[in-house]
Amino acid sequence: MTSDAAELSSLRSQLEELTVRVVRVSDTYRDTDDSAIASELDQAERSLLSACRSVDRAIDRLSS
């Protein structure tokens, strides 16, 4: 299970990095004529944050 926790921790870090990257791109479209792109990327951000929370819960269950 330790290797599973390590794998999940690594995955969690990757999800965080993806979230930062998505927000960075989204912000470039926020106040433009292409604001619909920002809206779609905002949804992607919410999904990534939800995935982070799910991975966190899985990690917590492994450690209990």
CORCORLIN-V40767 format. One record per backbone hydrogen bond with DSSP energy under -1.0 kcal/mol. CO is the residue of the C=O (numbers start at 1). NH is the residue of the N-H. E is the energy in kcal/mol with one decimal. If there is no record, write none. Layout:
co = <CO | CO>
nh = <NH | NH>
e = <E | E>
//
This chain:
co = <1 | 2 | 3 | 4 | 5 | 6 | 7 | 8 | 9 | 10 | 11 | 12 | 13 | 14 | 15 | 16 | 17 | 18 | 19 | 20 | 21 | 22 | 23 | 26 | 29 | 32 | 34 | 35 | 36 | 37 | 38 | 39 | 40 | 41 | 42 | 43 | 44 | 45 | 46 | 47 | 48 | 49 | 50 | 51 | 52 | 53 | 54 | 55 | 56 | 57 | 58 | 59>
nh = <5 | 6 | 7 | 8 | 9 | 10 | 11 | 12 | 13 | 14 | 15 | 16 | 17 | 18 | 19 | 20 | 21 | 22 | 23 | 24 | 25 | 26 | 27 | 29 | 32 | 35 | 37 | 39 | 40 | 41 | 42 | 43 | 44 | 45 | 46 | 47 | 48 | 49 | 50 | 51 | 52 | 53 | 54 | 55 | 56 | 57 | 58 | 59 | 60 | 61 | 62 | 63>
e = <-2.5 | -2.3 | -2.4 | -2.6 | -2.4 | -2.3 | -2.4 | -2.6 | -2.0 | -2.1 | -2.4 | -2.1 | -2.2 | -2.6 | -2.3 | -2.2 | -2.2 | -2.7 | -2.5 | -2.2 | -2.0 | -2.8 | -2.8 | -1.5 | -1.4 | -1.1 | -2.0 | -2.1 | -2.1 | -2.4 | -2.3 | -1.6 | -1.8 | -2.5 | -2.3 | -2.1 | -2.4 | -2.6 | -2.1 | -2.3 | -2.2 | -2.1 | -2.1 | -2.5 | -2.6 | -2.2 | -2.1 | -2.6 | -2.5 | -2.2 | -2.0 | -1.9>
//
